């Protein structure tokens, strides 16, 4: 049996990833794997370095469970690289098991949809970088992570209608 194609909706914070992932899942009738880190933050009120590996494990478990029951696609509101990048960015380090898992798992995505920062910052207690210079730094970090690994990605930018249309077209091309 063929594995479904995994699509990672990817990029810095406050770029519309969750909404785009939801829209794609609805459009394609595909399972959506929500971002577990957000759920855990809501439960605990904070995430620490010690939370990074459990967050990754649960995200991976949920993604694999969705893939086991999926048809052609699984839409992922985050990915292993994102957890690794946040760990490095916020704590200056990353658990080795998380880093190894991220390096292995990132190759399983058929496509990354890289959301640009050309959207207004929406304040949220979980968000860290409202400053435009910091947002640009994050954009470069996320993009560089894909480029250094030679991972397939499509840039998603513009107004909301353009973002959705570009993402749908990219997934349809993949299919």
N, C-alpha and C positions, 0 to 999 in steps of 0.2 A: 504494500500500500504506500502511496506517495505521501510524504509529509506536506502539510500545508505551507505555503509561503508566509514567512514572518515579515511583517512590515513594522519598522520602528519609527514612531513619531518622536523626533529627536531635536534637541536644541536647548538653548538657555532658558531660564525661567521667564515667565510672563510673555510668552510668544504665541499662546493659543494651542499648545500641544493637546491638552485634554479635550478641548472642544473639537479640534480637528480629528483626533483619534475616534471620538464618539461619532462624528459625522461620517467618517469613513466606514466604521463598523456598521452603521445603519445603511449606508449606501450599498455596501457589498454584502450585507447579511452575514457578516463575519463576527466571530467572538472578539470582544474587547478585553484586553488585560489592562486593568487600571493600575495606577501607580501606587504600590503598596507603601512607599515611604511617606506619602501624604496621609494615608490612613493611620500609620503608626504614629506620626507626629500628632495627629488629632487625638489619639488615645493617650499619649504621654506628655504632650505639650512641648516637647523638645526631642531632638535626635543628637546622639553623641557618636564619637568614633566607635564605641562598643556596639552601637546599633547597626553599623554599616553592613557587617557580614550577615546578621539575621535578616535585615531588610533584603539583601541580595538573595539569600536562600529562599525566602518566601516569594519574592518576585519571580525567581526562576521556577519554583514549584508551580505557581499559578500559571505561568506562561506555558510550561510543559503540559499541564493539565488541559489548558485550552486547546493546545495543538493536538492533543490526543483525540479530542472530540470534534475537531474542526473539519471543514470541507477544504476549500482552496486556499483560504487566507486566515491569518490571525493578525489582528491589529494590536500593537503594543504601545501603550502610552508612555513607556520608558524602556530602557534597555540596560544591559550590564555595564556598558561603557559609561553611561550617565552616572550610575551609582559610584563607579570608580572615580570619575572626574570630580564629583561632589566631595567624595572623601578626601581626595588630594587637595582640592580647593579650600575646603572648610577646616580640615584638620592637619593639613601638611603631610599626610601619609595615608596609606591604604592597606588594609590587611592583605597579606600575601595571597591567601586563598581567594579573596575577592578579585584581586588583580589577575590571578591565573584564570579564574572563571570568566572574567570579562574578556580577556584576550581570546579564550576559546569560544565563548558564546557569541561574540560579535560577528563571527564568520557565518553564523547560522541565519542571519537576517538576509532576506532576498533584496531588501531595499531599505534605506534610511531616508526619511523625509526630514530634511534639515530646515527648521523654521528660523527665519531671520528675525532680528530685533527691531524691524521697522514697524513696530506696533507700540502704542503707548504702554508704559509700565503700569500695571494694575497692582496697587498695594495689597499685600496679603501677609499675615503674620509669619508665614513660612518662607517668604521671599527675602533675599539678602542684598541684592544689588540694583537699587533704583537709579544710581548714577549712570548717565550715558556712557562714560568712559569705562566703567566696570562692566556694563552690558556688552560693550564692544569687545572687551578682553574675553569675556565668557564666549561670545560668538566665535572668536578666533580659536579658543581652546577646543570648543566642540567640533568646529570644522577641521581643525588640525588633527584631531584624533581620528577622524574618518580618512583624511587624506594620507596620513602616515601609514595606515593599515591597508590602504587601497580598497576600502569598502565602497559599495555602490550607493550613491546618494543623489538626490535631486533637491535643489534649493527651492524653498517655498517662501515666497515674499509677496508683498503687495496688500491690497485691501482684502477683506475676508472672502469675498466672492472669488477673487483671483486665487487666493490660497487654496480654497476648496477645489476649484476647477483644476489647478495645477496638480494637486495631490491625487485627485481622481484620475486624471489623465496619466500620471506616472504609474499608478497601480494598474490601470487598464493596459498600458503598454507592457508591463511586466507579465500580465496574464496572457 
